[in-house]
């Protein structure tokens, strides 16, 4: 019997977080610090089993909720930006761009291992978080995952993984 594949799209209202950031355009140009209400969603393609199910959707719903909670109400800084210098100053990360230093409380800031805090980069970052160590996708017979992140209505960054 041929393997049946179905794609399940999971995008609940609860999969959102609010965060501040700025996009760096060059060594001399960046946006001002501002915030977005980000939304996450996934489309997961898996094998339909003998019970007519691809996988337990709750696994990914819980994971997306946990990811959103982890980043909610933080300032996100691109740790790997070639245009930022980030220094540790006790309770602060001092982020310097174009010779302008901005101290940010460490308790309010997350340094992301990405080059820029854009939905382009964040889609890949969060996809890796969803994939984890890859054992879950193997166990659940998943063939493809597309993660999408929105920084506003009708604007999505999408990254995908395929077995």
C-alpha positions in Angstrom: 0.0 0.0 0.0 1.3 3.4 -0.9 2.2 5.8 2.0 -0.3 8.6 2.4 1.1 12.0 3.3 -0.9 14.8 4.7 0.1 18.4 5.6 -1.3 19.7 8.9 -1.2 23.5 9.3 -1.0 24.7 12.9 -1.4 28.4 13.5 -3.3 29.2 16.6 -3.9 32.7 18.0 -1.9 31.7 21.1 1.3 31.3 19.1 2.5 34.9 19.4 5.1 36.9 21.3 5.9 40.6 21.6 9.5 41.7 21.3 11.6 44.7 20.6 14.3 44.7 17.9 16.0 46.8 15.3 17.1 45.8 11.8 20.7 46.6 10.8 21.0 47.6 7.1 24.7 48.4 7.0 27.6 49.5 9.2 26.1 53.0 9.3 22.3 52.5 9.0 19.8 50.7 11.2 16.2 51.1 12.4 15.3 52.6 15.7 14.5 50.2 18.5 10.8 49.3 18.1 8.5 46.3 18.8 6.4 43.8 16.9 3.7 41.3 17.8 5.3 38.2 16.2 3.2 35.2 15.2 4.4 31.6 14.6 2.9 28.8 12.6 4.0 25.5 11.2 2.9 23.3 8.3 3.9 19.7 9.0 3.7 16.9 6.4 3.7 13.4 7.8 2.6 9.8 7.1 -1.1 9.0 7.9 -1.1 6.0 10.2 -3.6 3.1 10.4 -5.7 5.2 12.7 -6.0 8.0 10.1 -3.7 10.4 12.0 -0.3 11.9 11.0 0.9 12.7 14.5 -0.2 14.0 17.9 -0.7 17.7 17.1 -0.4 18.6 20.8 3.3 17.9 20.7 3.9 20.8 18.3 1.2 23.1 19.8 2.9 22.8 23.2 6.3 23.4 21.6 5.2 26.5 19.8 3.5 27.9 23.0 6.7 27.3 24.9 8.9 29.0 22.2 6.6 32.0 22.2 6.6 32.2 26.1 10.4 32.1 26.1 10.8 35.2 23.8 7.8 37.2 25.0 8.6 40.8 26.2 12.3 40.8 25.5 14.6 42.9 23.3 16.1 40.6 20.7 19.7 41.4 19.5 21.5 39.7 16.6 24.6 38.3 18.3 26.3 37.5 14.9 25.7 40.8 13.2 28.9 42.0 11.5 27.8 45.6 12.2 27.2 45.3 16.0 29.7 45.2 18.8 28.2 43.6 21.9 30.0 44.0 25.3 29.3 42.7 28.7 29.0 45.5 31.3 27.8 43.9 34.5 24.0 44.1 34.4 24.0 45.4 30.8 24.8 44.3 27.3 26.3 47.4 25.6 25.3 47.2 21.9 27.3 49.5 19.7 26.4 50.4 16.1 28.1 53.1 14.1 29.9 54.3 17.3 26.7 54.7 19.2 26.5 52.6 22.3 23.1 51.5 23.8 23.1 49.8 27.2 20.4 47.1 27.5 19.5 45.3 30.7 20.6 41.7 30.4 17.4 40.7 32.2 15.4 42.3 29.3 17.5 41.1 26.4 18.1 37.9 24.5 21.1 37.6 22.2 20.1 35.4 19.3 22.8 33.5 17.3 21.7 35.1 14.1 23.0 37.9 11.8 20.0 40.2 11.9 16.7 40.2 13.8 14.5 39.9 10.7 11.8 37.4 9.9 14.2 36.1 7.2 16.7 35.0 9.8 14.2 34.2 12.6 12.3 31.8 10.4 15.4 29.6 10.2 16.3 30.1 13.9 12.8 29.0 15.1 12.7 26.1 12.6 15.8 24.7 14.2 14.2 25.1 17.6 11.1 23.2 16.4 13.3 20.5 14.8 15.4 20.0 18.0 17.6 17.0 17.8 15.5 15.5 14.9 14.5 12.4 16.9 10.9 13.6 17.2 10.5 14.0 13.4 11.9 10.5 12.9 9.6 9.0 15.6 6.5 10.8 14.2 7.3 9.9 10.6 7.4 13.5 9.5 8.6 14.3 6.0 8.6 18.1 5.9 8.2 21.1 8.3 7.6 24.6 7.2 7.9 27.2 9.9 6.6 30.7 9.3 6.9 33.9 11.4 5.1 37.1 10.9 6.1 40.5 12.1 2.7 42.0 11.1 -0.3 41.3 9.0 0.4 39.7 5.6 4.2 39.6 6.0 5.7 36.2 6.7 9.2 34.7 6.7 9.1 30.9 5.9 11.9 28.3 6.3 11.5 24.6 5.6 13.2 21.3 6.4 12.6 18.2 4.3 13.6 14.6 5.0 
